[in-house]
């Protein structure tokens, strides 16, 4: 039997208390950014721009987040390297960055070891006493000591380091933390459905196949992370993709039958699930983004598909990304709570 969404669970104090660990983790996202920024402050203070690297290679978790932030700004070629080791051409003229907040991943450690062997300039964000830190020791290496496993918080510190080296935009860690705090207040479990944007999103997607879209590079990155969170908490499919991949799914949906009994097949495992469109809007006004969004919304509305939007219009790109991401993660958490699948929220 397919799990049925019970919206009463979203305001049930006992149910919310049972999910407190996961909700508290979301609420503390801003604090983790401040912790990481504070821990790295001394290291960042002595980092200075030297010669410009030939290229930058980003390895480790969320390397693509760094690429999304840096590509429009970075004055040198930038590569997010997903595989083990490093690309064959990387050498002493290049800068390698590694995000390793967990500190013990063997694939990441191999990339760090190879960077040191080749004489690359290396910046590693990892726990001070970890396997990765041991491999990172070298004359051209800098370690940003991490205190939490939060990849977003660690990425903020790495971006600050890259700004100090003149290859990235200025990042205000306190601004990012403040936006995360604002999301935590707005999406608090103590705020009822009527005024809680994340609970409202969960309610709208309760019986839908979430289709998540972000128009800018960073919004698209957030969309993928939100879809991952929804799959994890609900055990249901959730898709994040660009408009050309989402449009065929929306176009294939049939219009609602106004005379159909919405409860007739509710308990059937074969009951059809209609898509629901979730748009992550970071205020990007590029014509191509507006055109894609317009097509998605028009197609969805022509087939009576619910359209919901998470908006983050103010602040820097990184602050807006953080707000979109955590609002979506809160919505995923409440979706799991409403479905009674909160035990998947790990």
Residue pairs with C-beta under 8 A, 6 or more apart in sequence:
1 267
1 269
2 266
2 267
2 268
2 269
2 271
3 234
3 235
3 339
3 340
3 341
4 266
4 267
4 339
5 202
5 203
5 206
5 207
5 335
5 338
5 339
6 338
6 340
7 193
7 203
7 206
7 338
9 15
9 337
9 338
9 340
10 16
10 193
10 196
10 199
10 202
10 203
10 334
10 337
10 338
11 192
11 193
11 199
15 337
15 342
16 23
16 189
16 337
18 342
19 189
19 333
19 336
19 337
19 342
19 345
20 189
22 333
22 342
22 345
22 346
23 189
23 330
23 333
26 184
26 187
26 326
26 329
26 330
26 333
27 184
27 188
28 184
29 150
29 152
29 153
29 180
29 183
29 184
29 322
29 326
30 176
30 177
30 178
30 179
30 180
30 181
30 184
31 177
32 148
32 150
32 152
32 153
33 150
33 152
33 153
33 156
33 173
33 176
33 177
33 180
33 322
34 173
34 174
34 177
35 147
35 148
35 153
36 146
36 147
36 148
36 150
36 153
36 154
36 156
36 157
36 173
37 153
37 156
37 157
37 160
37 173
37 174
37 177
39 144
39 145
39 146
39 147
39 157
40 125
40 144
40 145
40 157
40 160
40 161
43 142
43 143
43 144
43 145
43 161
44 144
44 157
44 160
44 161
44 164
47 142
47 161
47 164
47 165
48 164
48 165
49 164
49 165
49 166
50 165
52 75
52 76
52 166
52 167
53 76
53 93
53 94
53 95
53 121
53 167
54 76
54 77
54 93
54 94
55 76
55 77
55 78
55 79
55 90
55 93
55 94
55 95
56 70
56 74
56 76
56 77
56 78
56 79
56 94
56 95
56 96
56 97
56 162
56 167
57 79
57 81
57 86
57 87
57 90
57 94
57 95
57 96
57 97
57 120
58 64
58 66
58 67
58 78
58 79
58 80
58 81
58 96
58 97
58 98
58 99
59 81
59 86
59 96
59 97
59 98
59 108
59 111
59 112
60 97
60 98
60 99
60 100
60 105
60 108
60 111
61 99
61 100
61 101
61 102
61 105
61 108
61 151
62 99
62 151
62 152
62 155
63 80
63 81
63 82
63 97
63 99
64 80
64 221
65 151
65 152
65 155
65 221
66 78
66 80
66 97
66 99
66 155
66 158
66 159
66 162
67 78
67 79
67 80
68 217
68 218
68 221
69 159
69 168
69 169
69 218
69 317
69 318
70 78
70 159
70 162
70 167
70 168
70 169
71 78
71 217
72 217
73 168
73 169
74 167
74 168
75 166
75 167
76 167
79 87
81 87
81 111
83 107
84 107
84 110
84 111
85 110
85 111
85 114
86 96
86 111
86 114
86 115
86 118
86 120
90 96
90 115
90 118
90 120
91 118
91 119
91 120
92 118
92 119
92 120
92 121
92 140
94 120
94 121
95 120
95 121
95 122
95 123
95 165
95 167
96 111
96 112
96 115
96 120
96 121
96 122
96 123
97 122
97 123
97 124
97 125
97 158
97 161
97 162
98 108
98 111
98 112
98 115
98 122
98 123
98 124
98 125
98 126
98 132
98 136
99 125
99 151
99 154
99 155
99 158
100 108
100 109
100 112
100 124
100 125
100 126
100 130
100 132
100 146
101 125
101 126
101 127
101 146
101 148
101 149
101 150
101 151
101 153
101 154
102 149
103 126
103 127
103 130
103 131
103 132
103 133
103 146
104 130
104 131
104 132
105 132
106 131
108 132
109 131
109 132
109 135
112 122
112 124
112 132
112 135
112 136
113 135
115 122
116 122
116 135
116 136
116 137
116 138
116 140
116 141
119 140
120 140
121 140
121 141
122 136
122 138
122 140
122 141
122 142
123 141
123 142
123 144
123 158
123 161
123 162
124 132
124 133
124 136
124 141
124 142
124 143
124 144
125 143
125 144
125 146
125 154
125 157
125 158
126 132
126 133
126 136
126 143
126 144
126 145
126 146
127 133
127 145
127 146
127 147
128 143
128 145
133 143
136 143
142 161
144 154
144 157
144 158
144 161
146 154
146 157
148 154
152 322
152 325
156 171
156 173
156 176
156 318
157 173
159 168
159 169
159 171
159 318
160 171
160 173
162 168
163 169
163 170
163 171
169 316
169 317
171 316
171 318
172 316
172 319
175 315
175 316
175 318
175 319
176 316
176 318
176 319
176 322
178 319
179 312
179 315
179 319
179 320
179 322
179 323
180 322
180 323
180 326
182 323
183 322
183 323
183 326
183 327
183 330
184 326
185 191
186 196
186 197
186 198
186 327
187 196
187 197
187 198
187 199
187 326
187 327
187 330
187 331
188 196
191 199
192 199
193 199
193 200
193 203
197 310
197 327
197 331
198 327
198 330
198 331
198 333
198 334
199 331
199 334
200 308
201 278
201 308
201 310
201 327
201 328
201 331
201 334
201 335
202 331
202 332
202 334
202 335
202 337
202 338
203 338
204 276
204 306
204 308
205 230
205 276
205 278
205 306
205 308
205 331
205 335
206 335
206 338
206 339
207 273
207 274
208 273
208 274
208 275
208 276
208 306
209 236
209 237
209 238
209 239
209 273
209 274
209 275
209 276
210 227
210 230
210 238
210 239
210 275
210 276
210 278
211 238
211 239
211 240
211 241
211 246
211 249
211 250
211 275
211 276
211 277
211 278
212 223
212 224
212 226
212 227
212 230
212 238
212 239
212 240
212 278
212 280
212 328
213 220
213 223
213 240
213 241
213 242
213 243
213 246
213 277
213 278
213 279
213 280
213 292
213 293
213 296
214 220
214 221
214 222
214 223
214 240
214 279
214 280
214 281
214 282
214 324
215 280
215 281
215 282
215 284
215 286
215 289
215 290
215 292
215 293
216 282
216 284
216 286
216 289
218 282
218 317
218 318
218 320
218 321
219 280
219 281
219 282
219 284
219 321
219 324
220 240
220 242
221 321
222 280
222 282
222 321
222 324
222 325
222 328
223 240
223 278
223 280
223 328
224 240
225 325
225 328
225 329
226 238
226 240
226 278
226 280
226 324
226 325
226 328
226 329
226 331
226 332
227 238
227 239
227 240
228 238
228 240
229 328
229 329
229 332
229 333
230 236
230 238
230 328
230 331
230 332
230 335
231 237
231 238
232 332
232 344
232 345
232 346
233 332
233 333
233 335
233 336
233 341
233 342
233 344
233 345
234 332
234 335
234 336
234 339
234 341
234 344
235 339
235 341
235 344
236 273
239 245
239 246
239 249
242 292
243 292
243 293
243 295
243 296
246 277
246 296
247 295
247 296
247 299
249 275
250 275
250 277
250 296
250 299
250 300
250 303
250 305
251 299
251 303
253 274
253 275
253 303
253 305
254 303
255 302
255 303
255 304
256 274
256 304
265 271
265 272
274 305
275 300
275 305
276 305
276 306
276 307
276 308
277 296
277 297
277 300
277 305
277 306
277 307
277 308
278 308
278 309
278 310
278 328
279 293
279 296
279 297
279 307
279 308
279 309
279 310
280 309
280 310
280 324
280 328
281 293
281 309
281 310
281 311
281 312
281 313
282 312
282 313
282 317
282 320
282 321
282 324
283 311
283 312
283 313
283 314
283 320
297 307
299 305
300 306
300 307
301 307
310 324
310 327
310 328
310 331
312 319
312 320
312 321
312 323
312 324
312 327
313 320
314 320
315 323
333 342
333 345
336 342
336 344
336 345
